Amino acid sequence: MTDKARNKGKFMVLLRSDVDYEHLFAAIEYDGREIAIVTQEEGKEHLKLEASFGDPIKPGIAWIVELDGFLEAVQAAKKRLLER
């Protein structure tokens, strides 16, 4: 299940559910690729950020994203989970 995404420039935050997670989580996409999720498996007081790279990263190659945009997307993901 995925809810309506909220767009923050190149970043998108989507609330999702999955059989691997007991609770709803927020996926953060950058330029159309999922780069992280914010989970609430240990409760809303103990949210966790998980980096999730779909493609293996080769040595010497790194994901580079806008820091301020990423921090805003993480805060938006947290806010959306806590609103539920």
Backbone as CSV, one residue per row, in Angstrom:
resi,resn,N_x,N_y,N_z,CA_x,CA_y,CA_z,C_x,C_y,C_z
1,MET,0.840,-1.176,0.000,0.000,0.000,0.000,0.884,1.238,0.000
2,THR,0.541,2.198,-0.810,1.253,3.470,-0.845,0.220,4.574,-0.863
3,ASP,0.443,5.607,-0.041,-0.489,6.722,-0.075,0.018,7.785,-1.035
4,LYS,-0.708,8.870,-1.142,-0.344,9.972,-2.015,0.997,10.557,-1.579
5,ALA,1.885,10.752,-2.511,3.229,11.265,-2.215,3.200,12.764,-1.990
6,ARG,4.124,13.208,-1.177,4.348,14.644,-1.002,5.699,14.957,-1.616
7,ASN,5.717,15.904,-2.532,6.915,16.221,-3.293,7.669,17.374,-2.645
8,LYS,8.969,17.217,-2.453,9.853,18.252,-1.930,10.992,18.436,-2.929
9,GLY,10.733,19.092,-4.067,11.757,19.214,-5.094,12.007,17.858,-5.718
10,LYS,13.255,17.397,-5.678,13.588,16.070,-6.210,13.212,14.968,-5.229
11,PHE,12.845,15.339,-4.006,12.495,14.365,-2.985,10.993,14.121,-2.960
12,MET,10.611,12.873,-2.682,9.206,12.526,-2.473,9.127,11.672,-1.219
13,VAL,8.090,11.892,-0.434,7.843,11.093,0.764,6.529,10.349,0.558
14,LEU,6.576,9.023,0.714,5.386,8.191,0.519,5.197,7.309,1.740
15,LEU,3.989,7.247,2.261,3.686,6.308,3.342,3.367,4.967,2.724
16,ARG,3.948,3.905,3.296,3.765,2.569,2.735,3.586,1.532,3.833
17,SER,3.050,0.392,3.433,3.026,-0.777,4.305,3.616,-1.932,3.506
18,ASP,4.153,-2.902,4.226,4.816,-4.029,3.592,4.772,-5.198,4.559
19,VAL,4.751,-6.413,4.031,4.694,-7.591,4.895,5.923,-7.719,5.795
20,ASP,7.030,-7.096,5.428,8.248,-7.156,6.239,8.197,-6.221,7.451
21,TYR,7.209,-5.342,7.499,7.081,-4.370,8.584,5.695,-4.479,9.202
22,GLU,5.646,-4.477,10.504,4.364,-4.553,11.207,3.595,-3.240,11.091
23,HIS,4.323,-2.119,11.092,3.704,-0.799,11.075,3.970,-0.078,9.756
24,LEU,3.181,0.947,9.519,3.356,1.829,8.379,4.754,2.448,8.434
25,PHE,5.362,2.700,7.281,6.652,3.385,7.236,6.613,4.440,6.140
26,ALA,7.578,5.348,6.169,7.652,6.410,5.172,8.884,6.176,4.298
27,ALA,8.661,6.091,2.996,9.760,5.925,2.050,10.160,7.300,1.525
28,ILE,11.460,7.524,1.401,11.985,8.776,0.845,12.636,8.437,-0.492
29,GLU,12.135,9.059,-1.539,12.703,8.881,-2.869,13.418,10.155,-3.282
30,TYR,14.502,9.993,-4.026,15.246,11.121,-4.587,15.347,10.896,-6.078
31,ASP,14.811,11.815,-6.835,14.864,11.738,-8.293,14.320,10.398,-8.792
32,GLY,13.224,9.924,-8.127,12.556,8.706,-8.553,13.111,7.412,-7.993
33,ARG,14.160,7.468,-7.160,14.746,6.252,-6.586,14.638,6.293,-5.075
34,GLU,14.196,5.195,-4.502,14.094,5.118,-3.041,15.496,5.098,-2.439
35,ILE,15.755,6.028,-1.502,17.084,6.090,-0.891,17.047,5.789,0.603
36,ALA,15.868,5.890,1.229,15.784,5.636,2.666,14.335,5.417,3.059
37,ILE,14.173,4.790,4.237,12.844,4.694,4.834,12.950,5.076,6.301
38,VAL,11.862,5.612,6.818,11.758,5.919,8.244,10.733,4.930,8.793
39,THR,11.177,4.114,9.767,10.310,3.075,10.321,9.899,3.425,11.741
40,GLN,8.802,2.811,12.170,8.316,3.003,13.537,8.077,1.651,14.210
41,GLU,8.910,0.664,13.893,8.748,-0.680,14.429,8.948,-0.737,15.942
42,GLU,9.739,0.186,16.489,9.984,0.216,17.937,9.156,1.302,18.627
43,GLY,8.132,1.794,17.950,7.255,2.816,18.500,7.561,4.190,17.940
44,LYS,6.589,5.083,18.087,6.725,6.435,17.539,7.786,7.262,18.259
45,GLU,8.185,6.829,19.446,9.233,7.545,20.190,10.628,7.111,19.737
46,HIS,10.703,6.035,18.937,11.996,5.475,18.535,12.039,5.223,17.027
47,LEU,11.779,6.270,16.236,11.812,6.130,14.786,13.236,5.819,14.332
48,LYS,13.360,5.010,13.299,14.661,4.620,12.757,14.736,4.997,11.287
49,LEU,15.924,5.420,10.859,16.185,5.727,9.458,16.994,4.575,8.880
50,GLU,16.498,3.992,7.778,17.205,2.903,7.106,17.549,3.342,5.688
51,ALA,18.843,3.333,5.361,19.259,3.605,3.990,18.939,2.367,3.171
52,SER,18.333,2.542,2.028,17.949,1.401,1.194,18.280,1.705,-0.257
53,PHE,19.401,1.204,-0.710,19.833,1.443,-2.069,19.452,0.257,-2.918
54,GLY,18.664,0.502,-3.964,18.197,-0.573,-4.823,19.319,-1.238,-5.601
55,ASP,20.285,-0.466,-6.046,21.406,-1.009,-6.806,22.628,-1.079,-5.906
56,PRO,23.418,-2.138,-6.034,24.648,-2.186,-5.236,25.543,-1.006,-5.586
57,ILE,26.149,-0.427,-4.581,27.060,0.695,-4.806,28.442,0.124,-5.083
58,LYS,29.021,0.542,-6.174,30.350,0.069,-6.540,31.399,0.895,-5.798
59,PRO,32.543,0.313,-5.498,33.607,1.082,-4.837,33.912,2.357,-5.615
60,GLY,34.048,3.446,-4.885,34.363,4.732,-5.512,33.150,5.486,-6.025
61,ILE,31.957,4.884,-5.915,30.732,5.544,-6.368,29.844,5.762,-5.159
62,ALA,29.345,6.964,-5.015,28.494,7.288,-3.871,27.231,7.977,-4.347
63,TRP,26.162,7.830,-3.557,24.949,8.601,-3.799,25.185,9.990,-3.240
64,ILE,24.920,10.990,-4.019,25.056,12.370,-3.559,23.694,13.025,-3.707
65,VAL,23.156,13.520,-2.580,21.861,14.191,-2.590,22.016,15.530,-1.885
66,GLU,21.060,16.400,-2.099,21.066,17.714,-1.459,20.788,17.527,0.030
67,LEU,21.701,17.975,0.878,21.582,17.749,2.316,20.328,18.406,2.890
68,ASP,20.098,19.684,2.605,18.938,20.371,3.164,17.640,19.710,2.708
69,GLY,17.569,19.339,1.443,16.380,18.659,0.938,16.179,17.310,1.607
70,PHE,17.277,16.574,1.833,17.180,15.275,2.492,16.691,15.433,3.924
71,LEU,17.248,16.388,4.655,16.820,16.625,6.035,15.353,17.038,6.088
72,GLU,14.913,17.871,5.151,13.503,18.260,5.088,12.624,17.045,4.802
73,ALA,13.081,16.159,3.908,12.307,14.963,3.574,12.215,14.032,4.780
74,VAL,13.301,13.895,5.541,13.268,13.056,6.744,12.290,13.640,7.759
75,GLN,12.314,14.951,7.953,11.377,15.590,8.879,9.933,15.430,8.403
76,ALA,9.714,15.540,7.092,8.364,15.361,6.545,7.896,13.922,6.750
77,ALA,8.803,12.951,6.570,8.451,11.544,6.794,8.071,11.323,8.251
78,LYS,8.851,11.883,9.159,8.561,11.749,10.593,7.198,12.352,10.910
79,LYS,6.947,13.551,10.419,5.687,14.237,10.690,4.491,13.426,10.183
80,ARG,4.617,12.883,8.987,3.510,12.131,8.394,3.229,10.857,9.177
81,LEU,4.279,10.177,9.653,4.061,8.969,10.445,3.395,9.311,11.774
82,LEU,3.824,10.396,12.393,3.268,10.772,13.698,1.845,11.286,13.583
83,GLU,1.449,11.768,12.413,0.082,12.242,12.198,-0.905,11.086,12.092
84,ARG,-0.441,9.881,11.794,-1.316,8.721,11.599,-1.798,8.167,12.901
